[in-house]
Amino acid sequence: MQLGHNFTLKTQELLNNASQLAAKRDHQAIDVEHVFYEMLNQDETLIIPLFKKLNLNIEDLKKETEKLL
């Protein structure tokens, strides 16, 4: 997937990873679940500290999101 220059490098990496995940699962489109799952697995993301502050279990979120894929 070729992305324009309007995205940060981290966002481009996230969307590329989501695209690869969708392709690996033979999905023809990138859905919000692909992006969210990759956000949970991305290094140095802002979402993990936020979820931890909300007392959410990251591993449980990953497992539940994977079920949706």
N, C-alpha and C positions, 0 to 999 in steps of 0.2 A: 504494500500500500504506500503510495507516494503522497506525502502531506505537504501542504504549502508552508510558507514561512511565517504564518500568523500564529503558530503554536510554539510554546516553549519547548526546549529539548526534552524535558521530562514528560510533557504532554504528548509529544511525538512518540517517545518511547512507550508510553502507556498505550496509545492507540495502536501502535505497531504490535505490541504484545497481545492486545485484545484481538487484533486481526489474525495473528498466528494461532491463538487459542480457538477462535471460531473455525479457522481452516482445518486445524487438527481434528476438530470434532465434526467435520463435514457440514458445517453450517454456512449458508450462503451469505449471511449478513452478520454484522457486528451488532449485538444487542446490548442493552444497558447491563445485563448480567455479566457479559464478557468484560466490559469496562470496569464494573464494580469489583469483580473477582481479581482483575489485574491491579486495581488500586490497593486492594488488601495485601497484595504480594509485592508491591513496589517498595524499594528502599527509599528512605528519606521522604516519605509522603506525609502530608499534614493530617490525613484522615485517621491514621492509626493513633496518634496521641489524643485526638478528639474523641474517638470511640473509647479509648481507655479511660479518659476522664469521665465519660458517661457510664463507666463500669460495664462496658460490653466486652464479651469474650471474643477476641479476634479469630481464634481457631474455630469457634462455633459458627461465626459469621462466614468464614471460608467454606466450611462443610455445608452449611445451608445454601450458600450461593452456588456451590458446585452442583448440588442437587437440581438447581434450576437450569443448569446448562444443558 
